[in-house]
Amino acid sequence: MGRREGTETEIEDMAYDGMAAQRSRSDVARCGKAAAKKMSDGLAFMIGGNLCCGVQGVELMVRAGPAQYDTASQGDHPAM
């Protein structure tokens, strides 16, 4: 029996949600020279060799620079 993208089985096998990774990959690709790098616990997206975001399980991690850190850390969902 085959797996469907984004199912719990795939998350366990890959350590990240395939659907969240695909959405992130599409968004990051619009920013220029982007690459995905498999990590032990997820998938990281790099732009110009610098980490910009990643997917771990079903969670999206986003890098915020010093000027945006206070704003990004506020709200309903940030985990710092």
Buried (B, 14 or more C-beta within 10 A) or exposed (E): EEEEEBEEEBBEEBBBBBBBBEEBBEEBBEEEEBEBEEBEEBBBBBBEEEBBBBBBBEEBBEBEEEEEEEEBEEEEEEEE
